[in-house]
């Protein structure tokens, strides 16, 4: 009798795990002394552990080798602990066997290949770029650029502070539309639209100046000035978002010569028109930001067009970061339209150029803005549609159009 009892205890203690043959594909509550094959191919699975008794064991086996894709979550019974904590824990190792042993009320259930499932703080980095301004002769100003990622933001400012946000709370996202180019000599170009994320607003780029209405408009970055028998000042940029537009100038002669100002960029002032070198100003350059994991330059100002009675004048080029190039001056009487700012860069529109003529010239559109958010990969965004990628331990979501609310969960 004694030998029989000893043998039974030895077998139970050494080989006492009873494996459940049914593959677990949904949440369940474990029973002490049993092992479970858990298949997370389709979704995460939560295993609620039983009330603990010292020496109890539960084993969880990754059935399909998918714990790294869809984790298994371990939840304690009531207020009992796992690894000495009241947090849920998880295993994210493919093909893992999780051997849980209940030690006591202080440590609770323990294993060597699990980690806390508590969410990290919801700290969000952002890049918010507004729409670029449209042009006529003066280049369009770049949309304002604000970012918390890296070291440099728009307008020569240091990167801003990341936002600490709250789960299951609505936050507004708006992607600024592009400013429109002047369709003729009597209608002005328009500023770009503002972009918004939560409390962060970037101002749309200023429109470029036009014939007979020469000043560039104020904006995130200022629009370039035109000229009409005098100088046209560039528009002013917004502090910590972008720079001023360049100034347009004029010299008399056979038909005259007009050199216009380039649109301001997020990292540089737009170039001034230069009557000595017979060139118009180039757009100011943008800022390089690596929030997506790859360095991308955004917020370039539009180049300025030229106007006069010779084909030897030089139009301005767009600033790096999506600024549109001004049109090449025609070789005979007529006009040409510059290039639009690049979509989702906030680039300013490139200016028109004309061989001496009394009208018929038109400007180009700015580039639309963009909102990019970087946040811990444990969270998921819902609401306004965006494109999400994973970069290291973070997710990055880019919004390229529209307005609406988002939530982090």
C-alpha positions in Angstrom: 0.0 0.0 0.0 2.8 2.4 0.9 4.7 1.6 -2.3 1.5 2.2 -4.3 0.9 5.6 -2.7 4.5 6.6 -3.2 4.5 5.6 -6.9 1.2 7.5 -7.5 2.6 10.7 -5.9 5.8 10.5 -7.9 3.8 10.0 -11.2 1.4 12.9 -10.3 4.2 15.2 -9.3 6.5 14.5 -12.3 4.0 13.8 -15.1 1.0 15.4 -13.6 0.1 17.8 -16.5 -3.1 16.7 -18.2 -3.2 18.1 -21.8 -6.5 19.3 -23.2 -6.8 17.9 -26.7 -9.1 20.6 -28.0 -7.2 23.4 -29.7 -8.0 26.8 -28.0 -9.0 29.4 -30.6 -10.8 31.9 -28.3 -10.6 33.3 -24.8 -10.9 30.7 -22.0 -10.2 30.1 -18.3 -7.5 27.7 -17.5 -7.6 24.9 -14.9 -4.7 24.1 -12.6 -2.7 21.1 -13.6 -3.6 21.3 -17.3 -1.8 22.2 -20.5 -3.4 23.9 -23.5 -2.6 24.2 -27.2 -3.4 27.8 -28.1 -3.9 28.9 -31.7 -3.7 32.7 -32.2 -3.7 32.6 -36.0 -6.9 34.7 -36.2 -6.7 36.9 -33.2 -5.2 37.6 -29.7 -6.4 35.2 -27.0 -6.8 35.9 -23.3 -6.2 33.1 -20.9 -7.6 33.7 -17.4 -5.6 31.9 -14.8 -7.3 29.9 -12.0 -7.2 30.8 -8.3 -3.7 29.9 -7.2 -2.5 27.2 -4.8 1.2 27.0 -4.0 2.8 24.6 -6.5 -0.1 24.6 -9.0 1.0 24.6 -12.7 -0.6 25.7 -16.0 1.2 25.2 -19.4 0.4 27.2 -22.5 1.8 26.0 -25.8 1.9 28.1 -29.1 0.1 25.8 -31.4 0.6 27.6 -34.7 3.8 29.6 -34.1 1.9 32.9 -34.1 2.3 34.4 -30.6 4.6 37.1 -32.1 1.8 38.1 -34.5 -1.2 37.8 -32.2 -0.1 37.6 -28.6 -1.5 35.4 -25.9 -2.6 37.4 -22.9 -2.5 36.0 -19.3 -5.0 37.5 -16.9 -5.0 36.7 -13.1 -7.9 35.5 -11.1 -9.4 38.6 -9.4 -6.8 40.5 -7.5 -4.2 37.7 -7.6 -0.8 38.5 -9.1 1.4 37.5 -12.0 5.1 38.0 -11.6 4.3 40.0 -8.5 2.1 42.5 -10.4 -1.6 43.0 -10.8 -1.1 43.8 -14.5 -2.0 41.3 -17.3 1.0 39.7 -18.9 1.7 38.4 -22.4 3.9 36.1 -24.4 5.0 37.3 -27.9 7.5 34.5 -28.7 6.6 32.2 -31.6 6.4 28.5 -30.7 6.8 29.2 -27.0 5.9 27.0 -24.1 4.7 29.1 -21.1 5.2 27.1 -17.9 3.3 28.9 -15.2 3.9 28.0 -11.5 2.0 29.6 -8.6 4.5 30.5 -5.9 2.6 32.4 -3.3 0.4 35.5 -2.8 3.4 37.8 -3.2 4.6 36.6 -6.5 1.6 34.8 -7.8 1.9 33.0 -11.1 5.4 33.1 -12.6 7.2 32.0 -15.8 10.4 32.9 -17.6 9.2 34.0 -21.0 6.3 36.5 -20.3 6.2 40.2 -19.9 3.7 42.8 -18.8 0.9 43.7 -21.1 0.4 47.1 -19.5 0.1 49.8 -22.2 3.0 52.4 -22.3 2.0 56.0 -21.9 0.3 57.4 -25.0 2.9 59.9 -26.1 2.4 61.0 -29.7 5.0 62.7 -32.0 3.6 64.7 -34.9 4.4 66.4 -38.2 1.7 68.8 -39.3 2.2 70.6 -42.6 -0.3 73.0 -44.1 -1.2 73.4 -47.7 1.1 75.5 -49.9 0.0 78.9 -51.4 -0.9 79.4 -55.0 1.0 81.7 -57.3 0.8 84.1 -60.1 4.1 85.8 -60.8 5.4 85.6 -57.2 6.0 82.1 -56.0 3.6 80.6 -53.5 4.7 80.3 -49.9 5.1 76.9 -48.3 2.5 75.7 -45.8 3.5 76.1 -42.1 5.4 73.2 -40.7 5.3 72.1 -37.1 6.9 68.9 -35.7 7.9 67.4 -32.4 10.1 64.7 -34.0 13.9 65.2 -34.4 15.6 68.5 -33.6 14.3 71.1 -36.0 10.8 72.4 -36.8 9.7 75.1 -39.2 10.8 78.7 -39.2 14.1 77.8 -37.6 12.5 76.7 -34.3 13.6 73.7 -32.3 11.3 70.7 -32.4 8.2 71.1 -30.3 7.1 69.0 -27.3 5.4 65.6 -27.9 1.7 65.4 -27.0 0.6 63.2 -24.0 -2.9 62.1 -25.0 -5.8 60.0 -23.6 -7.2 56.7 -25.0 -10.7 56.6 -26.4 -10.8 60.4 -26.8 -11.6 62.3 -30.0 -8.8 64.3 -31.5 -9.3 66.4 -34.7 -7.2 65.8 -37.8 -7.4 68.2 -40.8 -5.2 68.1 -43.9 -4.9 71.5 -45.4 -5.9 71.8 -49.1 -3.6 73.4 -51.7 -4.0 77.1 -52.5 -5.2 77.8 -56.0 -3.2 79.7 -58.6 -4.4 83.0 -60.0 -6.6 82.2 -63.1 -6.0 85.6 -64.7 -4.7 89.1 -64.1 -7.7 90.3 -62.1 -8.2 87.4 -59.6 -5.7 86.7 -56.9 -4.2 83.3 -56.0 -5.3 81.9 -52.7 -3.5 80.8 -49.5 -3.2 77.1 -48.7 -5.5 75.6 -46.1 -4.6 75.1 -42.5 -3.6 71.6 -41.2 -4.6 70.5 -37.7 -3.9 67.8 -35.2 -5.4 68.1 -31.7 -4.0 71.4 -30.3 -1.4 71.9 -33.1 -2.4 74.1 -36.1 -0.1 74.9 -39.0 -1.0 77.9 -41.1 -1.6 77.6 -44.9 1.1 79.1 -47.1 0.7 82.7 -48.4 -0.3 83.3 -52.0 2.2 84.8 -54.4 1.9 88.4 -55.6 0.4 89.2 -59.1 0.5 92.0 -61.6 -1.2 95.1 -60.4 -1.6 93.6 -56.9 1.9 93.0 -56.1 2.4 92.1 -52.4 2.8 88.5 -51.5 0.3 87.3 -48.9 1.1 86.4 -45.3 0.9 82.7 -44.3 2.7 79.8 -42.7 5.5 80.9 -45.1 5.0 84.2 -47.0 4.2 84.4 -50.7 6.7 86.0 -53.0 6.2 89.6 -54.0 5.5 90.7 -57.6 6.2 94.1 -59.1 4.5 96.7 -61.2 6.6 99.8 -61.8 7.9 99.4 -58.3 8.7 96.7 -55.8 6.3 94.2 -54.3 7.1 93.0 -50.8 7.0 89.4 -49.9 4.4 88.1 -47.4 5.3 87.4 -43.8 5.8 83.9 -42.5 4.4 82.7 -39.2 6.8 82.4 -36.2 8.1 78.9 -35.7 6.4 77.6 -38.9 8.0 79.3 -41.9 9.9 82.2 -43.5 9.0 85.4 -45.4 8.6 85.5 -49.1 11.1 87.3 -51.4 10.6 90.8 -52.8 9.9 91.6 -56.5 11.5 94.5 -58.3 11.3 96.3 -61.6 13.6 98.1 -64.1 12.4 100.2 -67.0 13.4 99.6 -70.6 11.9 98.4 -73.8 8.9 96.8 -72.3 10.5 96.8 -68.9 11.9 93.9 -66.9 10.2 92.4 -63.8 12.0 90.1 -61.4 9.7 88.5 -58.8 10.2 87.1 -55.3 10.2 83.4 -54.5 7.9 81.9 -51.9 9.2 81.4 -48.4 10.0 77.9 -47.3 9.9 76.2 -43.9 13.6 76.5 -43.4 14.6 79.6 -45.6 13.5 82.9 -46.9 12.3 83.1 -50.5 14.8 84.7 -52.9 14.5 88.3 -54.0 14.1 89.3 -57.6 17.4 90.5 -58.9 17.4 93.1 -61.7 21.2 93.1 -62.0 21.4 89.4 -62.9 18.0 89.4 -64.6 16.7 86.6 -62.4 13.7 86.0 -60.2 13.9 84.5 -56.7 13.9 80.8 -56.0 11.7 79.4 -53.3 13.0 78.9 -49.8 14.0 75.3 -48.9 12.0 73.0 -46.7 12.8 71.0 -43.5 14.0 67.4 -43.4 12.1 65.2 -40.9 12.5 61.5 -40.3 9.3 60.7 -38.4 8.4 57.9 -40.9 11.8 56.3 -40.4 13.2 57.8 -43.6 14.3 61.4 -44.0 11.8 63.4 -46.1 12.0 67.1 -46.9 8.7 69.1 -46.8 7.6 72.8 -47.0 9.5 74.2 -50.0 8.5 77.6 -51.4 7.6 78.1 -55.0 10.0 79.7 -57.5 9.1 83.1 -59.0 8.4 83.8 -62.7 9.8 86.6 -64.9 8.3 89.1 -67.3 9.9 91.3 -69.9 10.9 91.8 -73.5 13.7 89.2 -73.8 14.0 85.5 -73.6 17.2 85.7 -71.6 15.7 86.3 -68.2 15.9 83.5 -65.7 12.9 82.3 -63.6 13.2 80.9 -60.1 13.3 77.2 -59.1 11.2 75.7 -56.3 12.7 75.1 -52.9 13.5 71.6 -51.8 10.5 70.0 -50.2 7.9 70.2 -52.9 8.1 73.8 -54.1 7.0 74.2 -57.7 9.4 75.6 -60.4 8.5 78.8 -62.1 7.8 78.6 -65.8 10.6 79.1 -68.3 10.0 82.4 -70.1 8.7 82.0 -73.7 10.9 83.0 -76.5 8.2 85.1 -78.1 5.2 87.0 -77.0 3.0 84.9 -74.7 3.0 83.3 -71.2 3.6 80.0 -69.5 2.4 78.5 -66.3 4.7 77.2 -63.6 4.7 73.9 -61.9 2.3 73.2 -59.0 3.7 72.4 -55.5 4.0 68.6 -54.9 1.0 67.0 -53.2 1.3 66.3 -49.5 4.4 68.4 -49.0 2.9 71.8 -48.5 5.1 73.1 -51.3 4.3 76.5 -52.8 3.2 76.9 -56.5 5.7 78.0 -59.1 5.1 81.4 -60.7 4.1 82.2 -64.3 6.6 83.7 -66.8 5.8 85.8 -69.9 7.5 87.4 -72.8 6.2 91.0 -72.8 2.5 90.8 -73.2 -0.5 92.6 -71.9 -2.2 89.7 -70.3 -3.2 86.0 -70.4 -0.8 84.7 -67.7 -2.0 82.5 -64.8 -0.5 81.0 -61.7 -0.2 77.4 -60.4 -1.5 75.6 -57.4 0.3 74.9 -54.2 0.8 71.4 -52.8 -1.6 69.9 -50.3 -0.5 69.4 -46.7 0.0 66.3 -44.6 -0.4 65.1 -41.0 1.9 62.3 -39.8 1.7 60.8 -36.3 4.1 58.4 -34.5 3.1 56.6 -31.4 3.7 53.3 -29.4 2.8 50.2 -31.5 0.5 48.9 -28.7 -2.1 51.4 -29.8 -4.4 51.4 -32.8 -6.0 54.5 -34.4 -9.6 54.5 -35.6 -11.7 57.2 -37.3 -10.4 59.3 -40.2 -8.7 57.0 -42.7 -4.9 57.0 -42.9 -2.1 54.7 -43.8 -0.2 53.0 -41.0 3.2 51.3 -41.0 5.3 49.9 -38.1 8.8 51.4 -37.5 10.6 49.6 -34.7 8.5 49.7 -31.6 6.3 52.5 -33.0 3.5 52.8 -35.5 3.4 55.7 -38.0 0.1 56.9 -39.4 -0.1 59.4 -42.3 -3.2 61.3 -43.2 -3.1 62.8 -46.8 -6.6 64.3 -47.1 -9.8 65.1 -45.4 -10.9 66.2 -41.9 -12.4 64.2 -39.1 -11.8 62.8 -35.6 -9.5 60.0 -34.6 -9.1 57.9 -31.4 -6.3 55.9 -29.9 -7.3 52.5 -28.4 
